[in-house]
Amino acid sequence: MTSHSFLQSLQAGEVLVADGATGTTLLERGLPRGTPGEAWVLDRPREILGVHRSFIEAGARIVLTCTFGASPVRLRGGPLEDRMAAINRRAVELAREAAADRPVLVGGSIGPSGVLLKPLGRLAPEEASDSFSRQARVLAEAGADLLVIETQYDLAEAALAVQAARSVSSLPVVCTFSFDRGSHTMMGVSPARVGKELESLGADVVGINCGRSLEENLTALGQLRAHCSLPVWFKPNAGLPEVDGEGKARYRTTPEAMAVLVPAWIEAGARVVGGCCGTSPQHLEQIARAVGKARGAAS
């Protein structure tokens, strides 16, 4: 599959399977809490490679690079500040190596800045735009097949990110929001508003990732789809986590319980399905099977 055929497939109504949760899967592999996954891209690349391979073996046909927090703004002031380009390049290389000769696309993951834009915060729009464009350029030049701007919460920042990606690359651009307040993002943006406004900003695919419960994410999916004609990307959390006695977040939704909802996701308009936090390779395998059954039922 190529970048061009990716969009053609979605426009034709095909349902593609994306990967699961990089972050929580790395934690299960021993990543210390508080350590960004991006640190392992350079220091323990075999672990990153293993995560990608586990999701591909489970059925993913799109894998995201471990670069969610690898923008200049996110890395500023930390030990990885001067390694932005190296991290993003190496992350693409690892995803490409995991994919090998399989029909798997590599999505360059670009997370939010983590800082509020002026006047609510201290980040100037020009600075945010420069940060997004620098990361997007490295990801594109390293060989990503598409750029995935994810877990957004502010339409103004999302617009800057999409425009920045467009300015440095002709790759397909995905932009997804996290409705972590259930019916809204932390900045009060609703799914309907995202659907109405994001289409005009230049994204090729819009969608939802992370968020809250599976039920709330499904409701948000329906509202987004009702106000947008673009293909929809859907990667919800494996339900809401519970904190155990050691302070660790535990996701109790079983792979089977998550997979049983896949037909409803597709019926609501999702054309790329996968999972975010808590979605293990075992969850993804069941999701991929459910997608396969849905394809068979539709043919």
C-alpha positions in Angstrom: 0.0 0.0 0.0 1.2 3.5 -0.8 0.3 6.9 0.5 -1.9 7.4 -2.5 -3.6 4.1 -2.3 -4.2 4.7 1.5 -6.5 7.6 0.6 -8.1 5.8 -2.3 -8.9 2.8 0.0 -10.5 5.0 2.6 -12.5 7.0 0.0 -13.8 3.7 -1.4 -15.0 2.7 2.1 -12.4 0.1 3.0 -11.7 -0.3 6.7 -8.0 -0.4 7.6 -6.5 -1.5 10.9 -4.1 0.7 12.7 -1.9 -0.3 15.7 -2.5 -0.1 19.4 -0.9 1.8 22.2 2.8 2.4 22.0 3.2 4.0 25.4 1.4 1.5 27.6 2.9 -1.4 25.7 6.4 0.0 26.3 5.6 0.3 30.0 4.7 -3.4 30.0 8.1 -4.0 28.4 9.9 -2.2 31.3 9.9 1.4 30.3 10.3 3.3 33.6 7.3 5.5 34.5 8.2 9.1 33.8 10.6 8.1 31.0 9.5 9.2 27.5 9.2 6.4 25.0 11.3 8.5 22.6 14.3 7.9 24.9 14.2 4.2 23.9 14.2 5.0 20.2 17.9 5.7 20.4 18.8 3.8 23.6 16.8 0.6 23.3 15.7 0.4 19.6 15.0 -3.3 19.8 12.2 -2.7 22.2 10.6 -0.2 19.9 11.0 -2.6 17.0 9.4 -5.3 19.1 6.4 -3.2 19.8 5.9 -2.5 16.1 6.3 -6.1 15.1 3.9 -7.3 17.8 1.1 -5.0 16.4 1.9 -5.9 12.8 1.7 -9.6 13.7 -1.6 -8.9 15.4 -3.0 -7.5 12.1 -2.1 -3.8 12.0 -1.6 -2.3 8.5 -0.7 1.1 9.9 1.9 1.6 12.6 2.7 4.9 14.2 6.3 6.0 15.0 7.4 6.5 18.6 7.6 10.3 18.1 4.5 11.6 19.9 6.6 13.8 22.1 9.5 14.4 19.8 8.8 17.9 18.6 11.2 20.7 19.4 8.8 22.3 21.9 8.1 19.0 23.7 11.8 18.2 24.0 12.9 21.6 25.1 14.8 21.7 28.3 15.2 18.0 28.6 18.0 15.6 27.9 16.7 14.8 24.4 16.5 18.5 23.3 19.4 18.3 20.9 18.4 14.9 19.5 15.0 15.8 17.9 16.1 15.1 14.3 17.9 11.9 15.3 14.9 10.5 17.2 12.4 11.2 14.5 14.6 9.7 11.8 15.5 6.6 13.8 11.8 6.1 14.8 10.8 6.0 11.1 13.7 3.6 10.3 12.5 1.2 13.1 8.9 1.3 11.9 10.0 0.6 8.3 12.2 -2.2 9.5 9.4 -3.8 11.4 7.1 -3.5 8.4 9.8 -5.1 6.1 8.1 -6.2 2.9 4.6 -6.3 4.3 1.8 -4.1 3.1 2.1 -1.8 6.2 2.1 2.0 6.2 4.2 4.0 8.6 2.5 7.0 10.1 4.7 9.7 11.5 3.2 10.6 14.9 3.1 14.2 15.9 1.6 15.0 19.3 0.4 18.3 20.8 2.9 20.9 21.9 1.8 20.4 25.6 1.8 24.2 26.1 -1.2 26.5 25.7 -1.0 29.0 22.9 -1.0 32.7 23.7 -2.9 34.5 25.1 -3.9 31.7 27.4 -0.4 30.3 27.6 3.1 31.2 26.8 3.6 29.6 23.3 3.5 31.9 20.4 1.7 30.6 17.3 4.8 31.2 15.2 6.9 29.1 17.6 4.3 26.3 17.5 4.2 26.3 13.7 8.0 26.2 13.4 8.1 23.2 15.9 5.5 21.3 14.0 7.0 21.9 10.6 10.5 20.9 11.8 9.3 17.6 13.1 7.0 16.9 10.1 9.9 17.6 7.7 12.2 15.1 9.4 9.5 12.4 9.5 8.6 12.9 5.9 12.2 13.0 4.7 12.9 9.9 6.7 10.3 7.9 4.8 7.0 8.1 6.6 3.9 7.3 4.5 1.6 9.7 6.2 1.7 12.3 9.0 -0.6 11.7 12.0 -1.3 14.8 14.1 -2.9 13.2 17.2 -4.4 13.8 20.6 -5.3 17.4 19.8 -7.4 19.5 22.1 -7.3 23.0 20.6 -8.5 23.8 17.1 -6.1 26.7 16.8 -3.1 24.5 17.5 -4.4 21.7 15.3 -4.8 24.2 12.5 -1.2 25.3 12.9 0.0 21.7 12.9 -2.0 20.7 9.8 -0.8 23.8 7.9 2.8 23.2 9.0 2.7 19.6 7.8 1.2 20.7 4.5 4.0 23.3 4.1 6.8 20.8 4.2 5.3 17.6 2.7 2.7 16.3 0.2 2.0 13.2 2.4 -1.5 12.5 3.5 -2.3 14.3 6.8 -4.4 12.8 9.6 -5.6 15.0 12.4 -7.3 13.4 15.5 -8.7 14.9 18.7 -9.0 13.5 22.2 -12.3 14.2 23.9 -10.9 13.7 27.3 -13.9 15.5 29.0 -16.2 13.0 27.4 -18.3 15.3 25.2 -15.5 17.9 24.7 -11.8 18.3 24.7 -10.0 20.0 27.6 -10.3 23.3 25.7 -14.1 22.8 25.3 -14.1 21.8 21.7 -16.9 19.4 20.7 -16.8 16.6 18.1 -19.4 18.5 16.0 -17.2 21.6 15.9 -14.1 19.5 15.0 -16.1 17.9 12.2 -17.4 21.3 10.9 -14.1 23.2 11.1 -11.3 20.7 10.6 -12.3 19.7 7.0 -11.6 23.2 5.8 -8.1 23.3 7.4 -6.6 20.9 4.9 -6.5 17.5 6.6 -7.2 14.4 4.5 -8.5 12.3 7.4 -10.0 13.4 10.7 -10.7 11.5 13.8 -10.6 10.5 17.5 -8.0 8.9 19.7 -7.5 8.4 23.4 -10.4 10.2 25.2 -12.4 8.6 28.0 -14.7 5.5 28.0 -15.5 3.4 25.0 -19.1 4.5 25.2 -18.2 8.2 25.3 -15.8 7.8 22.4 -18.4 6.0 20.3 -20.9 8.9 20.9 -18.2 11.4 19.9 -17.5 9.4 16.8 -21.1 9.6 15.7 -21.2 13.4 16.3 -18.0 13.9 14.4 -19.1 11.9 11.5 -22.4 13.7 11.3 -20.6 16.9 10.6 -17.7 15.8 8.4 -17.4 14.1 5.0 -13.8 13.2 5.3 -12.7 9.6 6.2 -12.6 9.0 10.0 -9.8 7.6 12.1 -10.8 6.0 15.4 -8.4 4.8 18.0 -10.1 4.8 21.5 -8.6 3.8 24.8 -9.3 0.3 26.0 -11.8 1.8 28.4 -11.0 3.9 31.5 -8.0 2.8 33.6 -8.1 1.9 37.3 -5.1 2.8 39.5 -3.8 -0.1 41.5 -2.1 -0.1 44.8 1.3 0.6 43.3 -0.1 3.7 41.5 -0.1 2.0 38.1 -2.9 2.5 35.6 -4.6 -0.8 34.7 -6.9 -1.1 31.8 -9.5 -3.8 32.5 -11.3 -3.9 29.2 -10.6 -7.3 27.7 -9.6 -7.8 24.1 -12.9 -9.6 23.5 -15.0 -6.8 25.1 -13.3 -4.2 22.9 -13.6 -6.2 19.7 -17.3 -6.8 20.1 -17.7 -3.0 19.6 -15.9 -2.9 16.3 -19.0 -3.4 14.1 -20.6 -0.4 15.9 -17.5 1.7 15.2 -17.7 0.8 11.5 -21.4 1.4 11.4 -20.8 4.9 12.9 -18.4 5.8 10.1 -14.9 4.8 11.2 -12.6 3.8 8.3 -9.4 3.4 10.3 -9.7 1.5 13.5 -7.2 0.6 16.2 -6.7 1.5 19.9 -5.0 4.0 22.1 -3.9 3.7 25.8 -4.3 0.2 27.2 -4.7 -1.4 23.7 -2.2 -4.3 23.7 -1.3 -6.6 20.8 -3.9 -9.0 22.1 -6.6 -6.4 21.9 -5.4 -5.4 18.4 -5.5 -9.0 17.2 -9.2 -9.3 18.3 -10.0 -5.9 16.7 -8.4 -7.0 13.4 -10.4 -10.2 13.5 -13.6 -8.3 14.0 -12.7 -6.0 11.0 -12.1 -9.1 8.9 -15.5 -10.5 9.8 -17.1 -7.2 9.0 -15.5 -7.2 5.6 -16.7 -10.7 5.0 -20.3 -9.8 6.0 -20.3 -6.8 3.7 -19.0 -8.7 0.6 
